Amino acid sequence: MRDTLIALRSRATELAAKSEDEFLLADIVAMLSGIKLPCTYTKEEFSTILKEADEDYKTGRFVVQDELREKYDI
């Protein structure tokens, strides 16, 4: 099992070296290090988040910055 994992890590590293896609590289770094870096999303996750935000906006589920400032006396 260990040899398989090392081979997969080597192959992922080779593929990453050929890529200039910043998001792909961030995902690969996170996967190889075993952690998810802050503010990194897969393309699918980011697409889902954008769709949810768009639906919130369309249905009026948002707060205007001026309203927050007034509410919290900023």
N, CA, C and O atoms as a Maestro MAE file, in Angstrom:
{
 s_m_m2io_version
 :::
 2.0.0
}

f_m_ct {
 s_m_title
 :::
 protein
 m_atom[296] {
  # First column is atom index #
  i_m_mmod_type
  r_m_x_coord
  r_m_y_coord
  r_m_z_coord
  i_m_residue_number
  s_m_chain_name
  s_m_pdb_residue_name
  s_m_pdb_atom_name
  i_m_atomic_number
  :::
  1 25 0.823 -1.194 0.000 1 A "MET " " N  " 7
  2 3 0.000 0.000 0.000 1 A "MET " " CA " 6
  3 2 0.871 1.263 0.000 1 A "MET " " C  " 6
  4 15 0.597 2.220 -0.724 1 A "MET " " O  " 8
  5 25 1.923 1.247 0.825 2 A "ARG " " N  " 7
  6 3 2.798 2.416 0.911 2 A "ARG " " CA " 6
  7 2 3.428 2.725 -0.443 2 A "ARG " " C  " 6
  8 15 3.496 3.885 -0.849 2 A "ARG " " O  " 8
  9 25 3.883 1.701 -1.133 3 A "ASP " " N  " 7
  10 3 4.507 1.905 -2.449 3 A "ASP " " CA " 6
  11 2 3.519 2.514 -3.446 3 A "ASP " " C  " 6
  12 15 3.889 3.365 -4.254 3 A "ASP " " O  " 8
  13 25 2.269 2.073 -3.381 4 A "THR " " N  " 7
  14 3 1.244 2.616 -4.265 4 A "THR " " CA " 6
  15 2 1.017 4.096 -3.983 4 A "THR " " C  " 6
  16 15 0.918 4.905 -4.906 4 A "THR " " O  " 8
  17 25 0.934 4.442 -2.709 5 A "LEU " " N  " 7
  18 3 0.726 5.845 -2.341 5 A "LEU " " CA " 6
  19 2 1.907 6.723 -2.765 5 A "LEU " " C  " 6
  20 15 1.719 7.845 -3.235 5 A "LEU " " O  " 8
  21 25 3.099 6.211 -2.597 6 A "ILE " " N  " 7
  22 3 4.288 6.967 -3.014 6 A "ILE " " CA " 6
  23 2 4.301 7.142 -4.530 6 A "ILE " " C  " 6
  24 15 4.662 8.208 -5.028 6 A "ILE " " O  " 8
  25 25 3.911 6.103 -5.263 7 A "ALA " " N  " 7
  26 3 3.849 6.200 -6.722 7 A "ALA " " CA " 6
  27 2 2.798 7.216 -7.152 7 A "ALA " " C  " 6
  28 15 3.029 7.993 -8.078 7 A "ALA " " O  " 8
  29 25 1.650 7.215 -6.487 8 A "LEU " " N  " 7
  30 3 0.595 8.185 -6.810 8 A "LEU " " CA " 6
  31 2 1.062 9.609 -6.510 8 A "LEU " " C  " 6
  32 15 0.800 10.527 -7.286 8 A "LEU " " O  " 8
  33 25 1.748 9.789 -5.390 9 A "ARG " " N  " 7
  34 3 2.262 11.110 -5.051 9 A "ARG " " CA " 6
  35 2 3.277 11.566 -6.105 9 A "ARG " " C  " 6
  36 15 3.267 12.727 -6.514 9 A "ARG " " O  " 8
  37 25 4.133 10.676 -6.533 10 A "SER " " N  " 7
  38 3 5.127 11.012 -7.565 10 A "SER " " CA " 6
  39 2 4.451 11.410 -8.870 10 A "SER " " C  " 6
  40 15 4.848 12.381 -9.515 10 A "SER " " O  " 8
  41 25 3.432 10.654 -9.252 11 A "ARG " " N  " 7
  42 3 2.712 10.949 -10.501 11 A "ARG " " CA " 6
  43 2 1.986 12.294 -10.403 11 A "ARG " " C  " 6
  44 15 2.005 13.080 -11.350 11 A "ARG " " O  " 8
  45 25 1.353 12.555 -9.268 12 A "ALA " " N  " 7
  46 3 0.665 13.839 -9.081 12 A "ALA " " CA " 6
  47 2 1.669 14.989 -9.136 12 A "ALA " " C  " 6
  48 15 1.379 16.042 -9.704 12 A "ALA " " O  " 8
  49 25 2.829 14.793 -8.556 13 A "THR " " N  " 7
  50 3 3.872 15.817 -8.569 13 A "THR " " CA " 6
  51 2 4.351 16.081 -9.998 13 A "THR " " C  " 6
  52 15 4.570 17.231 -10.379 13 A "THR " " O  " 8
  53 25 4.512 15.023 -10.782 14 A "GLU " " N  " 7
  54 3 4.914 15.169 -12.188 14 A "GLU " " CA " 6
  55 2 3.873 15.974 -12.969 14 A "GLU " " C  " 6
  56 15 4.219 16.888 -13.718 14 A "GLU " " O  " 8
  57 25 2.605 15.629 -12.788 15 A "LEU " " N  " 7
  58 3 1.536 16.341 -13.490 15 A "LEU " " CA " 6
  59 2 1.466 17.799 -13.054 15 A "LEU " " C  " 6
  60 15 1.239 18.681 -13.882 15 A "LEU " " O  " 8
  61 25 1.657 18.058 -11.777 16 A "ALA " " N  " 7
  62 3 1.628 19.429 -11.266 16 A "ALA " " CA " 6
  63 2 2.748 20.253 -11.882 16 A "ALA " " C  " 6
  64 15 2.569 21.435 -12.175 16 A "ALA " " O  " 8
  65 25 3.883 19.638 -12.073 17 A "ALA " " N  " 7
  66 3 5.029 20.348 -12.647 17 A "ALA " " CA " 6
  67 2 4.757 20.811 -14.073 17 A "ALA " " C  " 6
  68 15 5.381 21.761 -14.547 17 A "ALA " " O  " 8
  69 25 3.836 20.150 -14.754 18 A "LYS " " N  " 7
  70 3 3.507 20.500 -16.135 18 A "LYS " " CA " 6
  71 2 2.360 21.510 -16.232 18 A "LYS " " C  " 6
  72 15 2.036 21.980 -17.323 18 A "LYS " " O  " 8
  73 25 1.754 21.838 -15.103 19 A "SER " " N  " 7
  74 3 0.579 22.706 -15.101 19 A "SER " " CA " 6
  75 2 0.928 24.120 -14.681 19 A "SER " " C  " 6
  76 15 1.845 24.344 -13.891 19 A "SER " " O  " 8
  77 25 0.185 25.066 -15.220 20 A "GLU " " N  " 7
  78 3 0.304 26.455 -14.783 20 A "GLU " " CA " 6
  79 2 -1.009 26.948 -14.195 20 A "GLU " " C  " 6
  80 15 -1.160 28.135 -13.907 20 A "GLU " " O  " 8
  81 25 -1.965 26.027 -14.016 21 A "ASP " " N  " 7
  82 3 -3.268 26.354 -13.456 21 A "ASP " " CA " 6
  83 2 -3.131 26.545 -11.947 21 A "ASP " " C  " 6
  84 15 -2.932 25.580 -11.209 21 A "ASP " " O  " 8
  85 25 -3.240 27.785 -11.495 22 A "GLU " " N  " 7
  86 3 -3.019 28.128 -10.091 22 A "GLU " " CA " 6
  87 2 -3.950 27.357 -9.152 22 A "GLU " " C  " 6
  88 15 -3.525 26.901 -8.091 22 A "GLU " " O  " 8
  89 25 -5.225 27.213 -9.545 23 A "PHE " " N  " 7
  90 3 -6.192 26.532 -8.692 23 A "PHE " " CA " 6
  91 2 -5.890 25.036 -8.609 23 A "PHE " " C  " 6
  92 15 -5.999 24.431 -7.543 23 A "PHE " " O  " 8
  93 25 -5.514 24.454 -9.733 24 A "LEU " " N  " 7
  94 3 -5.158 23.037 -9.740 24 A "LEU " " CA " 6
  95 2 -3.945 22.796 -8.865 24 A "LEU " " C  " 6
  96 15 -3.910 21.838 -8.092 24 A "LEU " " O  " 8
  97 25 -2.950 23.661 -8.984 25 A "LEU " " N  " 7
  98 3 -1.740 23.504 -8.185 25 A "LEU " " CA " 6
  99 2 -2.038 23.643 -6.691 25 A "LEU " " C  " 6
  100 15 -1.486 22.900 -5.881 25 A "LEU " " O  " 8
  101 25 -2.896 24.578 -6.324 26 A "ALA " " N  " 7
  102 3 -3.266 24.738 -4.917 26 A "ALA " " CA " 6
  103 2 -3.968 23.481 -4.406 26 A "ALA " " C  " 6
  104 15 -3.720 23.041 -3.283 26 A "ALA " " O  " 8
  105 25 -4.840 22.908 -5.228 27 A "ASP " " N  " 7
  106 3 -5.524 21.671 -4.843 27 A "ASP " " CA " 6
  107 2 -4.528 20.535 -4.654 27 A "ASP " " C  " 6
  108 15 -4.637 19.761 -3.703 27 A "ASP " " O  " 8
  109 25 -3.563 20.434 -5.551 28 A "ILE " " N  " 7
  110 3 -2.572 19.367 -5.465 28 A "ILE " " CA " 6
  111 2 -1.717 19.527 -4.215 28 A "ILE " " C  " 6
  112 15 -1.452 18.549 -3.516 28 A "ILE " " O  " 8
  113 25 -1.286 20.745 -3.929 29 A "VAL " " N  " 7
  114 3 -0.507 20.989 -2.716 29 A "VAL " " CA " 6
  115 2 -1.304 20.579 -1.488 29 A "VAL " " C  " 6
  116 15 -0.775 19.921 -0.592 29 A "VAL " " O  " 8
  117 25 -2.568 20.963 -1.444 30 A "ALA " " N  " 7
  118 3 -3.421 20.616 -0.302 30 A "ALA " " CA " 6
  119 2 -3.570 19.102 -0.171 30 A "ALA " " C  " 6
  120 15 -3.480 18.558 0.929 30 A "ALA " " O  " 8
  121 25 -3.796 18.431 -1.288 31 A "MET " " N  " 7
  122 3 -3.961 16.982 -1.242 31 A "MET " " CA " 6
  123 2 -2.682 16.291 -0.802 31 A "MET " " C  " 6
  124 15 -2.724 15.370 0.014 31 A "MET " " O  " 8
  125 25 -1.543 16.725 -1.334 32 A "LEU " " N  " 7
  126 3 -0.276 16.085 -0.987 32 A "LEU " " CA " 6
  127 2 0.122 16.350 0.458 32 A "LEU " " C  " 6
  128 15 0.773 15.518 1.089 32 A "LEU " " O  " 8
  129 25 -0.263 17.496 0.976 33 A "SER " " N  " 7
  130 3 0.100 17.809 2.359 33 A "SER " " CA " 6
  131 2 -0.921 17.260 3.356 33 A "SER " " C  " 6
  132 15 -0.684 17.254 4.563 33 A "SER " " O  " 8
  133 25 -2.051 16.804 2.837 34 A "GLY " " N  " 7
  134 3 -3.061 16.231 3.713 34 A "GLY " " CA " 6
  135 2 -3.942 17.256 4.392 34 A "GLY " " C  " 6
  136 15 -4.706 16.924 5.298 34 A "GLY " " O  " 8
  137 25 -3.841 18.492 3.962 35 A "ILE " " N  " 7
  138 3 -4.682 19.538 4.549 35 A "ILE " " CA " 6
  139 2 -5.349 20.323 3.429 35 A "ILE " " C  " 6
  140 15 -4.885 20.344 2.288 35 A "ILE " " O  " 8
  141 25 -6.425 20.951 3.783 36 A "LYS " " N  " 7
  142 3 -7.084 21.840 2.830 36 A "LYS " " CA " 6
  143 2 -6.650 23.252 3.171 36 A "LYS " " C  " 6
  144 15 -6.863 23.723 4.288 36 A "LYS " " O  " 8
  145 25 -6.049 23.916 2.219 37 A "LEU " " N  " 7
  146 3 -5.566 25.266 2.457 37 A "LEU " " CA " 6
  147 2 -6.740 26.219 2.585 37 A "LEU " " C  " 6
  148 15 -7.779 26.013 1.957 37 A "LEU " " O  " 8
  149 25 -6.587 27.257 3.391 38 A "PRO " " N  " 7
  150 3 -7.689 28.218 3.517 38 A "PRO " " CA " 6
  151 2 -7.995 28.871 2.182 38 A "PRO " " C  " 6
  152 15 -7.096 29.200 1.408 38 A "PRO " " O  " 8
  153 25 -9.272 29.050 1.931 39 A "CYS " " N  " 7
  154 3 -9.744 29.729 0.724 39 A "CYS " " CA " 6
  155 2 -9.395 29.002 -0.569 39 A "CYS " " C  " 6
  156 15 -9.319 29.630 -1.625 39 A "CYS " " O  " 8
  157 25 -9.186 27.722 -0.507 40 A "THR " " N  " 7
  158 3 -9.002 26.979 -1.746 40 A "THR " " CA " 6
  159 2 -10.209 26.076 -1.945 40 A "THR " " C  " 6
  160 15 -10.644 25.383 -1.026 40 A "THR " " O  " 8
  161 25 -10.728 26.097 -3.128 41 A "TYR " " N  " 7
  162 3 -11.893 25.297 -3.474 41 A "TYR " " CA " 6
  163 2 -11.604 24.556 -4.769 41 A "TYR " " C  " 6
  164 15 -10.830 25.019 -5.607 41 A "TYR " " O  " 8
  165 25 -12.231 23.411 -4.918 42 A "THR " " N  " 7
  166 3 -12.188 22.767 -6.220 42 A "THR " " CA " 6
  167 2 -13.095 23.582 -7.141 42 A "THR " " C  " 6
  168 15 -13.892 24.396 -6.673 42 A "THR " " O  " 8
  169 25 -12.973 23.367 -8.415 43 A "LYS " " N  " 7
  170 3 -13.832 24.083 -9.357 43 A "LYS " " CA " 6
  171 2 -15.304 23.784 -9.084 43 A "LYS " " C  " 6
  172 15 -16.159 24.661 -9.204 43 A "LYS " " O  " 8
  173 25 -15.588 22.534 -8.715 44 A "GLU " " N  " 7
  174 3 -16.969 22.144 -8.435 44 A "GLU " " CA " 6
  175 2 -17.489 22.855 -7.180 44 A "GLU " " C  " 6
  176 15 -18.613 23.357 -7.166 44 A "GLU " " O  " 8
  177 25 -16.659 22.894 -6.121 45 A "GLU " " N  " 7
  178 3 -17.071 23.583 -4.898 45 A "GLU " " CA " 6
  179 2 -17.321 25.064 -5.161 45 A "GLU " " C  " 6
  180 15 -18.318 25.627 -4.708 45 A "GLU " " O  " 8
  181 25 -16.407 25.684 -5.898 46 A "PHE " " N  " 7
  182 3 -16.538 27.112 -6.180 46 A "PHE " " CA " 6
  183 2 -17.786 27.383 -7.015 46 A "PHE " " C  " 6
  184 15 -18.490 28.365 -6.779 46 A "PHE " " O  " 8
  185 25 -18.060 26.526 -7.980 47 A "SER " " N  " 7
  186 3 -19.247 26.675 -8.813 47 A "SER " " CA " 6
  187 2 -20.515 26.580 -7.962 47 A "SER " " C  " 6
  188 15 -21.448 27.362 -8.143 47 A "SER " " O  " 8
  189 25 -20.544 25.627 -7.042 48 A "THR " " N  " 7
  190 3 -21.696 25.469 -6.152 48 A "THR " " CA " 6
  191 2 -21.892 26.703 -5.284 48 A "THR " " C  " 6
  192 15 -23.017 27.178 -5.124 48 A "THR " " O  " 8
  193 25 -20.817 27.218 -4.726 49 A "ILE " " N  " 7
  194 3 -20.885 28.403 -3.866 49 A "ILE " " CA " 6
  195 2 -21.393 29.614 -4.658 49 A "ILE " " C  " 6
  196 15 -22.217 30.383 -4.164 49 A "ILE " " O  " 8
  197 25 -20.898 29.774 -5.881 50 A "LEU " " N  " 7
  198 3 -21.350 30.894 -6.708 50 A "LEU " " CA " 6
  199 2 -22.832 30.782 -7.043 50 A "LEU " " C  " 6
  200 15 -23.554 31.779 -7.028 50 A "LEU " " O  " 8
  201 25 -23.282 29.577 -7.342 51 A "LYS " " N  " 7
  202 3 -24.703 29.372 -7.647 51 A "LYS " " CA " 6
  203 2 -25.572 29.705 -6.440 51 A "LYS " " C  " 6
  204 15 -26.617 30.342 -6.578 51 A "LYS " " O  " 8
  205 25 -25.134 29.269 -5.240 52 A "GLU " " N  " 7
  206 3 -25.884 29.566 -4.026 52 A "GLU " " CA " 6
  207 2 -25.929 31.075 -3.776 52 A "GLU " " C  " 6
  208 15 -26.976 31.617 -3.421 52 A "GLU " " O  " 8
  209 25 -24.798 31.748 -3.961 53 A "ALA " " N  " 7
  210 3 -24.742 33.198 -3.752 53 A "ALA " " CA " 6
  211 2 -25.638 33.923 -4.759 53 A "ALA " " C  " 6
  212 15 -26.313 34.892 -4.413 53 A "ALA " " O  " 8
  213 25 -25.639 33.449 -5.993 54 A "ASP " " N  " 7
  214 3 -26.478 34.054 -7.022 54 A "ASP " " CA " 6
  215 2 -27.960 33.904 -6.673 54 A "ASP " " C  " 6
  216 15 -28.739 34.843 -6.835 54 A "ASP " " O  " 8
  217 25 -28.341 32.727 -6.196 55 A "GLU " " N  " 7
  218 3 -29.740 32.502 -5.788 55 A "GLU " " CA " 6
  219 2 -30.102 33.401 -4.610 55 A "GLU " " C  " 6
  220 15 -31.194 33.967 -4.571 55 A "GLU " " O  " 8
  221 25 -29.189 33.532 -3.651 56 A "ASP " " N  " 7
  222 3 -29.443 34.427 -2.515 56 A "ASP " " CA " 6
  223 2 -29.675 35.849 -3.006 56 A "ASP " " C  " 6
  224 15 -30.596 36.528 -2.554 56 A "ASP " " O  " 8
  225 25 -28.841 36.292 -3.927 57 A "TYR " " N  " 7
  226 3 -28.976 37.657 -4.448 57 A "TYR " " CA " 6
  227 2 -30.306 37.845 -5.176 57 A "TYR " " C  " 6
  228 15 -30.996 38.845 -4.981 57 A "TYR " " O  " 8
  229 25 -30.654 36.872 -6.017 58 A "LYS " " N  " 7
  230 3 -31.893 36.963 -6.796 58 A "LYS " " CA " 6
  231 2 -33.135 36.998 -5.911 58 A "LYS " " C  " 6
  232 15 -34.136 37.622 -6.265 58 A "LYS " " O  " 8
  233 25 -33.072 36.335 -4.770 59 A "THR " " N  " 7
  234 3 -34.239 36.273 -3.888 59 A "THR " " CA " 6
  235 2 -34.176 37.312 -2.770 59 A "THR " " C  " 6
  236 15 -35.024 37.317 -1.878 59 A "THR " " O  " 8
  237 25 -33.184 38.182 -2.816 60 A "GLY " " N  " 7
  238 3 -33.096 39.256 -1.832 60 A "GLY " " CA " 6
  239 2 -32.522 38.856 -0.490 60 A "GLY " " C  " 6
  240 15 -32.636 39.601 0.483 60 A "GLY " " O  " 8
  241 25 -31.904 37.684 -0.428 61 A "ARG " " N  " 7
  242 3 -31.294 37.241 0.832 61 A "ARG " " CA " 6
  243 2 -29.855 37.747 0.906 61 A "ARG " " C  " 6
  244 15 -28.903 36.982 0.756 61 A "ARG " " O  " 8
  245 25 -29.722 39.040 1.139 62 A "PHE " " N  " 7
  246 3 -28.400 39.638 1.303 62 A "PHE " " CA " 6
  247 2 -28.554 40.906 2.125 62 A "PHE " " C  " 6
  248 15 -29.659 41.423 2.293 62 A "PHE " " O  " 8
  249 25 -27.441 41.395 2.631 63 A "VAL " " N  " 7
  250 3 -27.443 42.619 3.426 63 A "VAL " " CA " 6
  251 2 -26.508 43.608 2.748 63 A "VAL " " C  " 6
  252 15 -25.398 43.257 2.347 63 A "VAL " " O  " 8
  253 25 -26.963 44.829 2.628 64 A "VAL " " N  " 7
  254 3 -26.151 45.892 2.039 64 A "VAL " " CA " 6
  255 2 -25.150 46.371 3.089 64 A "VAL " " C  " 6
  256 15 -25.478 46.462 4.271 64 A "VAL " " O  " 8
  257 25 -23.949 46.670 2.659 65 A "GLN " " N  " 7
  258 3 -22.888 47.069 3.570 65 A "GLN " " CA " 6
  259 2 -23.294 48.259 4.444 65 A "GLN " " C  " 6
  260 15 -22.966 48.293 5.630 65 A "GLN " " O  " 8
  261 25 -23.989 49.212 3.880 66 A "ASP " " N  " 7
  262 3 -24.437 50.374 4.656 66 A "ASP " " CA " 6
  263 2 -25.377 49.964 5.790 66 A "ASP " " C  " 6
  264 15 -25.350 50.558 6.868 66 A "ASP " " O  " 8
  265 25 -26.215 48.937 5.544 67 A "GLU " " N  " 7
  266 3 -27.115 48.451 6.588 67 A "GLU " " CA " 6
  267 2 -26.323 47.851 7.753 67 A "GLU " " C  " 6
  268 15 -26.675 48.043 8.916 67 A "GLU " " O  " 8
  269 25 -25.258 47.126 7.429 68 A "LEU " " N  " 7
  270 3 -24.416 46.549 8.484 68 A "LEU " " CA " 6
  271 2 -23.722 47.642 9.293 68 A "LEU " " C  " 6
  272 15 -23.644 47.567 10.519 68 A "LEU " " O  " 8
  273 25 -23.226 48.645 8.598 69 A "ARG " " N  " 7
  274 3 -22.564 49.750 9.296 69 A "ARG " " CA " 6
  275 2 -23.522 50.445 10.249 69 A "ARG " " C  " 6
  276 15 -23.156 50.770 11.379 69 A "ARG " " O  " 8
  277 25 -24.751 50.673 9.792 70 A "GLU " " N  " 7
  278 3 -25.745 51.331 10.620 70 A "GLU " " CA " 6
  279 2 -26.133 50.451 11.805 70 A "GLU " " C  " 6
  280 15 -26.245 50.931 12.933 70 A "GLU " " O  " 8
  281 25 -26.334 49.174 11.545 71 A "LYS " " N  " 7
  282 3 -26.754 48.234 12.597 71 A "LYS " " CA " 6
  283 2 -25.704 48.139 13.698 71 A "LYS " " C  " 6
  284 15 -26.038 48.119 14.883 71 A "LYS " " O  " 8
  285 25 -24.436 48.081 13.304 72 A "TYR " " N  " 7
  286 3 -23.355 47.902 14.285 72 A "TYR " " CA " 6
  287 2 -22.625 49.203 14.619 72 A "TYR " " C  " 6
  288 15 -21.571 49.192 15.255 72 A "TYR " " O  " 8
  289 25 -23.194 50.309 14.186 73 A "ASP " " N  " 7
  290 3 -22.648 51.642 14.506 73 A "ASP " " CA " 6
  291 2 -21.158 51.722 14.158 73 A "ASP " " C  " 6
  292 15 -20.326 52.084 14.989 73 A "ASP " " O  " 8
  293 25 -20.858 51.382 12.936 74 A "ILE " " N  " 7
  294 3 -19.458 51.413 12.475 74 A "ILE " " CA " 6
  295 2 -19.207 52.688 11.703 74 A "ILE " " C  " 6
  296 15 -18.094 52.913 11.228 74 A "ILE " " O  " 8
  :::
 }
 m_bond[295] {
  # First column is bond index #
  i_m_from
  i_m_to
  i_m_order
  :::
  1 1 2 1
  2 2 3 1
  3 3 4 2
  4 3 5 1
  5 5 6 1
  6 6 7 1
  7 7 8 2
  8 7 9 1
  9 9 10 1
  10 10 11 1
  11 11 12 2
  12 11 13 1
  13 13 14 1
  14 14 15 1
  15 15 16 2
  16 15 17 1
  17 17 18 1
  18 18 19 1
  19 19 20 2
  20 19 21 1
  21 21 22 1
  22 22 23 1
  23 23 24 2
  24 23 25 1
  25 25 26 1
  26 26 27 1
  27 27 28 2
  28 27 29 1
  29 29 30 1
  30 30 31 1
  31 31 32 2
  32 31 33 1
  33 33 34 1
  34 34 35 1
  35 35 36 2
  36 35 37 1
  37 37 38 1
  38 38 39 1
  39 39 40 2
  40 39 41 1
  41 41 42 1
  42 42 43 1
  43 43 44 2
  44 43 45 1
  45 45 46 1
  46 46 47 1
  47 47 48 2
  48 47 49 1
  49 49 50 1
  50 50 51 1
  51 51 52 2
  52 51 53 1
  53 53 54 1
  54 54 55 1
  55 55 56 2
  56 55 57 1
  57 57 58 1
  58 58 59 1
  59 59 60 2
  60 59 61 1
  61 61 62 1
  62 62 63 1
  63 63 64 2
  64 63 65 1
  65 65 66 1
  66 66 67 1
  67 67 68 2
  68 67 69 1
  69 69 70 1
  70 70 71 1
  71 71 72 2
  72 71 73 1
  73 73 74 1
  74 74 75 1
  75 75 76 2
  76 75 77 1
  77 77 78 1
  78 78 79 1
  79 79 80 2
  80 79 81 1
  81 81 82 1
  82 82 83 1
  83 83 84 2
  84 83 85 1
  85 85 86 1
  86 86 87 1
  87 87 88 2
  88 87 89 1
  89 89 90 1
  90 90 91 1
  91 91 92 2
  92 91 93 1
  93 93 94 1
  94 94 95 1
  95 95 96 2
  96 95 97 1
  97 97 98 1
  98 98 99 1
  99 99 100 2
  100 99 101 1
  101 101 102 1
  102 102 103 1
  103 103 104 2
  104 103 105 1
  105 105 106 1
  106 106 107 1
  107 107 108 2
  108 107 109 1
  109 109 110 1
  110 110 111 1
  111 111 112 2
  112 111 113 1
  113 113 114 1
  114 114 115 1
  115 115 116 2
  116 115 117 1
  117 117 118 1
  118 118 119 1
  119 119 120 2
  120 119 121 1
  121 121 122 1
  122 122 123 1
  123 123 124 2
  124 123 125 1
  125 125 126 1
  126 126 127 1
  127 127 128 2
  128 127 129 1
  129 129 130 1
  130 130 131 1
  131 131 132 2
  132 131 133 1
  133 133 134 1
  134 134 135 1
  135 135 136 2
  136 135 137 1
  137 137 138 1
  138 138 139 1
  139 139 140 2
  140 139 141 1
  141 141 142 1
  142 142 143 1
  143 143 144 2
  144 143 145 1
  145 145 146 1
  146 146 147 1
  147 147 148 2
  148 147 149 1
  149 149 150 1
  150 150 151 1
  151 151 152 2
  152 151 153 1
  153 153 154 1
  154 154 155 1
  155 155 156 2
  156 155 157 1
  157 157 158 1
  158 158 159 1
  159 159 160 2
  160 159 161 1
  161 161 162 1
  162 162 163 1
  163 163 164 2
  164 163 165 1
  165 165 166 1
  166 166 167 1
  167 167 168 2
  168 167 169 1
  169 169 170 1
  170 170 171 1
  171 171 172 2
  172 171 173 1
  173 173 174 1
  174 174 175 1
  175 175 176 2
  176 175 177 1
  177 177 178 1
  178 178 179 1
  179 179 180 2
  180 179 181 1
  181 181 182 1
  182 182 183 1
  183 183 184 2
  184 183 185 1
  185 185 186 1
  186 186 187 1
  187 187 188 2
  188 187 189 1
  189 189 190 1
  190 190 191 1
  191 191 192 2
  192 191 193 1
  193 193 194 1
  194 194 195 1
  195 195 196 2
  196 195 197 1
  197 197 198 1
  198 198 199 1
  199 199 200 2
  200 199 201 1
  201 201 202 1
  202 202 203 1
  203 203 204 2
  204 203 205 1
  205 205 206 1
  206 206 207 1
  207 207 208 2
  208 207 209 1
  209 209 210 1
  210 210 211 1
  211 211 212 2
  212 211 213 1
  213 213 214 1
  214 214 215 1
  215 215 216 2
  216 215 217 1
  217 217 218 1
  218 218 219 1
  219 219 220 2
  220 219 221 1
  221 221 222 1
  222 222 223 1
  223 223 224 2
  224 223 225 1
  225 225 226 1
  226 226 227 1
  227 227 228 2
  228 227 229 1
  229 229 230 1
  230 230 231 1
  231 231 232 2
  232 231 233 1
  233 233 234 1
  234 234 235 1
  235 235 236 2
  236 235 237 1
  237 237 238 1
  238 238 239 1
  239 239 240 2
  240 239 241 1
  241 241 242 1
  242 242 243 1
  243 243 244 2
  244 243 245 1
  245 245 246 1
  246 246 247 1
  247 247 248 2
  248 247 249 1
  249 249 250 1
  250 250 251 1
  251 251 252 2
  252 251 253 1
  253 253 254 1
  254 254 255 1
  255 255 256 2
  256 255 257 1
  257 257 258 1
  258 258 259 1
  259 259 260 2
  260 259 261 1
  261 261 262 1
  262 262 263 1
  263 263 264 2
  264 263 265 1
  265 265 266 1
  266 266 267 1
  267 267 268 2
  268 267 269 1
  269 269 270 1
  270 270 271 1
  271 271 272 2
  272 271 273 1
  273 273 274 1
  274 274 275 1
  275 275 276 2
  276 275 277 1
  277 277 278 1
  278 278 279 1
  279 279 280 2
  280 279 281 1
  281 281 282 1
  282 282 283 1
  283 283 284 2
  284 283 285 1
  285 285 286 1
  286 286 287 1
  287 287 288 2
  288 287 289 1
  289 289 290 1
  290 290 291 1
  291 291 292 2
  292 291 293 1
  293 293 294 1
  294 294 295 1
  295 295 296 2
  :::
 }
}
